[in-house]
Amino acid sequence: MSSLVVRNRGFLDVNVYSVQSLGGAQARLGTVVGASTATFPLHAHDLQPGGLLLLRIHAIGSRQWWTSPSVSIGDGVMAVLDVNTDMFGDCSTSSLHTILTSDSTGTPPPTDP
């Protein structure tokens, strides 16, 4: 389906979870060590109804949690999570956004005459 790239810019390792329903059921996608990048596949069961991705991250060793705003995921769209933590594990300056990975409109590229 799609994927999630997590760029952990802090020094603390973080666990990344997808929030699967409005009721709060979540599934662990994985751990990203400090100052590294990891990619996780996204499946339909990781998304909320309507193809929305909502993430929660937890800095290991802290009591801090951060919940992202939701973003729409579909064909040709990849999610990117930039994790920023302070020394106490506060992730509140993190951000989630999407990027286009291909032309999902099906329009062929222009040709030279």
N, C-alpha and C positions, 0 to 999 in steps of 0.2 A: 504494500500500500504506500507508505511514506516512511520517513525517518525523522529522528530528533537528534540534532547535534547539540551537545552540552559543552560549553567552553567555561571551565571552572577557573576563574581568574584569581581566586583566593588561595590561601594556603591550607585551609581545612578541607578534608574530604567531605563530600555530600552524597546523601541518598536521594534519588529522584523517583517520584511516584506519579502515576497518572491518576487523576480523580475521574472515576468511570461513571459516576451518576451524581445527580443533584443532591442525593442523600449522603454523599461523602464516601462511598465505597472507593477504595484506592488499591492500586497494584504497583508493586515496586518494579521499576524499569531497570535499576542498577545503581552502582556507586561510581562516582567520578572522583578520582584522587585530586588533591590540590594542584594547581598550576598545570592542568592537563585538559585534553579534549577527548570526549568519547561520543560514539554514535550508537543509537539504539533504534531498532526497527519499531515502527508503530503499526499496530493492528487495529481492526475495527473495534475490538473489545476494550482498547485503551482510550477510545473516544467517547464523549458524551453524545446523546442524540443530536442529530444534525451535523455530525462530523466536527464537533468542537473538541479541542484539546485544552485541558486544564491541568496544570502541574502543581505538585507540592514538593518543596525541597527541604531537607533537614541537614544542617551541618552536624556531622558526627562529633560527639563530645559536648554538645550544647543543648539547650532547651529551646532553641530557636527554630521556628518553622516559617516558611514563606509560601504563600499560595499565589500563583500567577493569575493574570487575567486570562480569559479564554481566547483562543485563536482558531480560525477555521482551517481545517486540513482537507485537502483533496488531491486529485491527480495533479502531478507536476508542482506540488507545493511541499516544501520541507520546513520543519520547525527548527528554530535556533534559540537555545536558552543560554543567555550570558549570566553566569553566576558570579556575584560579587558578595564577599563576606568580610566582616571585620573580625578582629581578634576574639570577639565574644560569640561569633557565629550568626550575627545578624545578617540576613540575606535580603533585606528589604529594598536594596538598590539593584537587585537582579532584574532582568527583563526577558520576556518571551516574545518572539516575533517570527514571521514566516518569510521565506524567499521562494521565488519561482525557480524551479530546476529544469523546466522544459516548456516549450510552447504547448500549453494544454488546449489551445483553440483549434488545433489541427490545421492551421493556415500554413501552406508550404512557404519556404523562404523565397524571397524574390530572386529571379534569375537575370543575368546580364543579357541584353539583346545581341 
